[in-house]
Amino acid sequence: MRIPFRVPSGSDRPFDVVGFGLNSIDLLTVVAEYPASNTKQRLQRFARLPGGQIATAMATCARLGWRARYIGSFGDDDLGALSKESLTSVGVDITAARTVAGATNQFAVILVDGRSGERTVLWDRDPALTTEPVDVPRDAIVSGRMLIVDCHQTAASAQAARYAREARMPTIIDVEKVRPGIADLLQNIDAIIAAQEFPTALTGHEDPGRALAAMGREFGAAVVTVTLGPEGSLTWCNGREIRTPAFQVDCVDSTGAGDVFRGAFAAGCFRSPEGELEDVLTYANAVAALNCRALGSRGGIPTPEEVEQLLLPRPHL
């Protein structure tokens, strides 16, 4: 099945992909086992690492060789400075982002189970970092070939998606929670990529396939995908289901795998604009799996060569 939307040529646009949404700093701790109440244990490891849904997706696109721009809000503290540097150091443009005086950058405390790599996230966001729809910078949004948004600021993300659609840019969303205004946001999206619990929470259908089909019909999205962790992903497109298996890697930390998948989905579309959707999904699964090799949301983002190596057919024994 071909990619069901047109990816514009990059010759007349300064960026390939624009991301509007969250950045964060993850205060990440590795523990020997998930802590029970009223117990103590020594940390195996502690690190301050960059994260955030859209910032991580943009870093992924840049790492894979595409021109990426991030639009969002930074605090003016040391965490905000660290978050900015984490993007500029990999080539992501942040000139259209803003720094909010007196605000603390978004951060999260993440507990990683050292046995499995599974994680628990506790986060906080200063209300001063919120962007209102009127403040969404249209010229910056339409400076790319594709837009990725998250669902945290639904009204602002919907405005960004409307600008992109007016400029004939495909729109992708990383959606994880049913929030006020979510329906208006999803009506402006070409590729909905949802966290595992979202389709059932939104539609009430326990069966993932039925839930994805219902979302596609209601919102008119060309592609509706749910990421399923070690089970890969499930996609609905034009009445068909596409199940894409995960790649097996030694998982150190699953933090950020879904965010990386979204960035890699966009990169897969750029890699072969008129190619097969199944190939794009396989590519995104491969990149997300490789990211789990190291600690943090972006710790294992691979090079293009590493992805191609994983995608090579395995010889028959």
N, C-alpha and C positions, 0 to 999 in steps of 0.2 A: 504494500500500500504506500503510495507516494505521500510525502509531507503535504498535509492538506491546506497549507497557506503559502503565500508567496513571500519569500525572503528578499527584500530589496537589495540591489547592487550596492556595494560599499564605495563606489568610485566618487560619489558626490556627498558623502557624509563623513564627518571627522571621526566617528566612533562606530564600532560594530554593535555594541550592546550598551544600553543604559540601564542602571538599576536604581530604583527609588524605594527606600525603606530603611531597615534597621542596620546599625552596626553595634558591636558590643565588645567588651573585654571579658573573657572567661577566666575566673579564678578557679582553676581546675585542680582537683585533688584525686589522687588514686589511692584506694583503700583495698586492703586484702580481701575484705568481704563487706557486703552492704551492712551498715551499722544498725544494730537493734537499739531500741529505746533504752536509755539509762546505762549505756556502755561506753567504754573508751577504747581507742586503738590508735596506734601511731600511723601517721600518713606514710605511704610508700613514696609519694612524690607530690610536689606542689609546683604549679607554674601559672604565670599570668600570660594568657595567649589570646590572640584576636579571634573574634567570632561575629555573630550577627548574621541573620538570614541573607540579606541582600549584599552586604559587604563580602561575605564568604562566596556568594555566587559570582560577584565581580572579580574577586581574586582568582577564582577558578578559571574564568574566561581569559583573564590576562595570562595566567600560567600556561594555558593551552594555546596561546599565541594570538589572541584577539584583542582589539582595541576596546577597552572597557572604561566606562565613566560611572562613578558613584554619586548619587544625590541623596542627602540625608542630613542629620543633625549630630554634631559632636558637642560634648561638654568641653569647657575650657580648663579642665583639670588634667592631671598626669595621665589618667586613663584615656581621655580624649586625644591627647598627644600621641599616645601609644597606638591608638586605633587608626589615626591618620597615617602615621608612619608605616603601619602594617600594609596599608593600601598603596601608598606612593612608592614604597620600596619594591613592589612587584609590577609597577607600571600603571596602576589604576589612577585615572584622573579624578581629582576631588575639588576642582575649581568651582563647581556649581553647588557644593555642599556648604553648610553654614556652621559656624561655631557659636554656641549660645553662652553669653557671658554669665558667670555665676552658676552655671548648671553642671551637675555631675554627669559624666558620660554613662550610658547604659552599661550595666555589668551583670554577670551571672556567676553564681557559685555552682560548680558542677562536680558531683561525686561520681567517679568512675570505678566500677567494680573490677578489680584487678584480675578476677577469674575469667570474666566473659567479655569485658570491654563495654558492657551496657552502662548507661549513665542516667543520672537524675539531675535535673536542672532547676535551680532556684534563681530567679532573676528580679531585677529592679530597674525602673526607668523613671527618670526625672520628668514630671509633666511639662517642664519648660522646653523639652526637646520636641514637643508635638508640632507638626506642620499643618497649618490650616489649608483647605483647598485653594483659597485665593493666593496663597504664597507659593504654590507649586510653580517652578520656573519653566514655562512652556518651551522657550527656545532651547534650554538644556535638555529637556525630555525628548524633543524631536531631533536631537543631534546624532542619533544612532539609527541602526537598521532594525533593532529589536528592543523591546522594553520588558524588564522583569520587575514586578512589584511584589510586596508581601501584603498581609491582611491586617497588620497592626493598626494602621491609620486608614480605615476603610474609605472615608470621604476623600482624603487627599490622594490615596492610591487610585480611586475611581477617576478623579480629575486627571491624574497623570495618564491613565489608560485611555481616557477620552482624547486627550491631546495626541497620543500616539496613534490611535486609530484614524484621527483626522489626517495624520501624516502618512497613513498607510503602512505603519509599522506593526508587525505582529506583536501581540502582547501575551506574556506568560505570567502566571501568578504562583507564588508559593503560599498555599493556604492551609492553615492548621486549626483554626478555631472559628466557630460560628459567632460572629460579632454583629452588633447593630450596623445596618447598611451593607451587609455582605452580599445581598442579592443584587443591589445596584452595581457593586464592584464586579461581580462575576459576569454580569451582562456585557461587560466591556473587555472580556478576556477571550483570546483565541485558544490558548492551551492552559487548562487548569491542572496544576500538579499539586495533589493534596496529600497531607499526612494521613497515616493509616486510619485514624479514628474519625476523620472529618466527614467522609461521604455518608456514613451511617448517621452521624450526629445531625447532618443537614437534612437528609431525605427520610430518615426513619427506616430505610431498608437495611436489614442485616446482611443480606447477600451483597458483596462488593460490586459484582457485575451489574446488578439491578440498580444499585445506588449510582454508579458512574453513568449508566445509560439515562437515568432520570435527570442527572445534572446536565448532561449533554443536551437533552431535549429541552429542558427548562431555560437554559442560559444561552443556547446556540453556540457553544464552544466547539471548535473543530476537533480538539483532542482533550480527553479527560483521563488523567492518570492518577493512580494512588501508589505511593511508595510503600513497600512492605518489608523493609529491612532485609534480613537474610533470605527472604523469599522472593526478592527481586521487585518487580512492579507489575501492575495490571493496568491496561489502557483500554478505553472505549473510543472508537473512531468510526464514524459512518456506519454505525450499527454492528460493527465487529469488535470482538474482544481480542486483545493481544496480551499474552502473558510472557513476560521477559524474565528469565531466571537470573538470579544473582551470581556473581563470580565469587569463588571461594578464595579468601585470603586469610592470613593469620591476623585476626582482629585485635588490635591493641586498644582502640577507642572508637566507638561509633558516633561520637559527637560530630555534628556537622555533615554527616553523610547525605542527608536529605537536601541540605542547602547546596552542597557540591553537585548533587544530581541535577538540580535546576539549572545551575550554571553550565553544566556539561550538556544538558539538553539543548540549550541555545547554541553552544559550541558545535554540537553535532549537526545542527541545522546549517550553520555557516560552512561546516566542513563539506557538506554535500547538499546544497540548497534545493536541488531537484531530485534528491535521493529517496530512499525508502524510510518510512517512519520506523519500521522495525530496527533498522540499522542505527537510527538516532537513539532509540531507547536502549539498545545494547551498548552503545557507546557511553551513554549516561550512567548505566549500571556499572560499567567497567571503571569509569573515573571515580564514582562514589565508593566502590569497593576498595580501590587502591588508596583512597584517602584514609581508610580505617587502619592503615599500617602503622600510624604514628599518633601521638597524643595531640589532642586539640582539634578544633573545627577545621583547620587548614593544614594540619601537620603533615599529612601524606598526600596533598594534591600532586598528582603526577605530571610529568612532562608529556608532551605529545608522543614522544618515542616510547615511553613506558606504557602508554595506553595501547599503542599499536602492537607492542610486543604481547600484551595480554590478549589482544583480539586475534592473534595468529591462530590458525587451526592447530589443534594438538595432534601429533602423530599417533597413529594407531599402533598399539603394542601387540 
